[in-house]
Amino acid sequence: TTEIYTLSLHDALPILILGLLACTPQGDPGIPADGFSDDFDRDQLGDVWHNTGGPYELRDGWLHVRGARNKPLWLRRVLPRNVRIELDVKSMSPEGDIKIEVFGDGTSRAESESYTATSYVIIFGGWDNSTNLIARMDEHADDRVVGPARRVETDQVYHLKIERNGDTITAWVDGEELASMDDDSPLEGRGHDHFAFNNWQSDLYFDNLVITPL
């Protein structure tokens, strides 16, 4: 009996370890049927947000960040498969560079200058305010979808909307399409079910986050 038990435990360890790694972060509740919202009108971020190391702070009713260098602020809530995400954002930097992650793992962050996300990355005014795109994990990869040219104006508040329906994810700015991606192998399930604010170096302010199941 002892030999059988020892062998079974030995064989099961790799599976148990892989299962634990796939379950991060553990215990996050799902977005309720009536949605989730955050207006950042308080003093501290609180436990609903997981900061992976960026200088995120609440300032005058806005979420402010500058110089996070791809260390996201993850929402500790599990996204539904089909979802609408809306928020207001402004950049105080001439380079624009507004960045959002959707359907990531809730914990990933840059460990060096190079960073490959676990999510779709939406960028408005990237690369010195020259490019708008949706990328599938790697914002530098050839499979990213680049949208129409539109610059981020300094200190202008924009309303950003992101939706996933089926295998299509689309982003709009003030009602105009920023970019749209059809993904035959969509990011979904555990490890691809969280939302994050992200930032490299630009001076950004976010507000009025609303997440609605579709």
N, C-alpha and C positions, 0 to 999 in steps of 0.2 A: 504493500500500500504506500509506504513512504517513497519508494522509487517512482511509482506512477505519479504521485503528487508532485514530486520535485521536477520531473520531466514536463508535466503539464504547465507548471508555473513558469519554467524556463522558456517553454515555447510561447507562452502567452505574454511575456514581458514586452517584446517588441510591439505587439499589437496594442497593449495597454499604454505604452509610451507614446505611440503614434496617435492614439485616441485622445490622450491628454493634450498633446500639442495642437491637435485639431480643434480643441474645445476652448481656445482662448479668444476673447475673454469669456470666462464662464459666468453664468448667472445673469446676464443682461436681459431685462424684460423686453418684450416686443412693443412696437408702436401700437397704441390702442386703436380701436376702430374709428374713434372720433379724432385721431391725429395727435400730434405733439407740436408744441410751440415754445419759443423762448425769446423774450424781448430784451434780455440782459439788463433789466432795470433793477439792479441790486449791487451789492458791494463785492461779492465773491462768486466765482464760477460755480462752486458746489460740486457735489458728488456725481451729478449727472454727466459731467465732462471728464475725460481722461486726457490730461496733458502729457505728451511724450517728451517734453523738454523745451518747448518753444516759449518765448516771452509773451504769452497770452494774458491779457488783463481786461477788466471791465472799466470803462472810462466814459462817464457822462451818458450812461444808458446804451453804450455800444461795446461790442467785443473788439478790442484793439490788438494788433500784432504787427511787429516789424522785426525782420531778421530771424525767423524761425528756422530757416535753412532746412526745409522739408522734415520738420518734426511736427506732425499734425496734432490737432486737438480733436479727439474722437468723441462722438456722442455715445454714451453707454445705453444705447437702445438698438434693438434689432429691427432693421428695415423690412417692410413687407416686400414681396417679390415685385409688384407693380406699385409705383409710388410717384407722388408729386412733391418736390422740394422747392420752396420759395424762400427768398431772403433779399434783404437790401444790403448793398455794399458800396463803398467808395474807397478810392485810392488817393492818397495824398502825395504820391510819387509820380514823376513824369513817365517812368517806365511802366506804369499800369500794373500788370502782372498779378491779376486776381486768380486765385486757385482754390478749387473745391475737389474733394474726393468723395465718391459714392460707391457703395458695395465693396468696401474693403474689410480688413480683418479686425479692426478696432484697436490694434496695438502697434502696428508697424510704424517705423520711423527710419530716417536716414542714419546710418552708422558711419558714413564717410561722405565725401563730396558727391559720390554717385548714389542715386536712389531709384529703385524700381518699386512702384506702388503695388498694393494688392487689390487695387480698385480701378474704376474708371476715373480719370483725371480730367476735369473741365478747367480750361484756362482761357481767360479773357484778357487780352492785351499782353500776352507773353512775349518773350524774346525782344525786350526793349520796346514794348507796345506795338509789335508788328504782326502778331499771330493769334488767332482764336481757334481753339481745337477741343476735341474729345479724344483722349488716348486710352487704350486698353492696357493699363498698368505702366507701360513705358512711354513717357511723354516724348521721347526722342526716336521712337521706333517708326518704321516705314508704314505701319498699319494705322497710324493715327489719322483722324479725319479733321481736315482743316476747313474752317468755315469762311464766310465772306469777310473781307477786311473791314475792321471798325476799331478805332482807337478808344482807349479809356481816357476821358478828360479828367484832369486833376480836380478833386473836391466835388465831383458830381456824383450824386446818389443814383445808383442803378438798381432796378428790380430784376433779379436773376431767378429764372424758373428752370427746373430740371425735371424731366419725366422719363420713367421707363414703363412702356407698355409692351408686353411680349418680349421680343428680342431687340427692340429698338429703344435707344436712349437719345433724348433730344434736349438741348439747352437753348433758352431764349433770353435775350436781354431787352427789357422794356417792350416785350411783345414781338420782337424781331428775332428770327432764328439765328443763333450763334453757330451751331453745328449739330449734326445728327449722325448717329452710328448704328448700323445694323450688325449685330454680332451673332454669328451662327453657333458660337460656343459661349453663351452669356455667363458672366460672373454671377454666381448665385449660390445660395446655401451657406452653411457655416464656413467662415473664413472670407466670405464675400457678402456681408450683410450689414455693414456699418457706414455711417456718414462722418465726414471730417472737414473742418476748415484746415487749410494748409497755406504755406507762405514760404518764399525764399528770402527776399530782402526788402520788398516794397512795404510801404507804410499803409496798412489796410484797416478799415473799420467795417464791421458786419453788424446787422441788426435784423429784428423781426423774422426770425427763422420759423417757418411753418412746414410741417411734414404731414402729408395726407395720403393714406392708403387709397389705391385706385381699384 
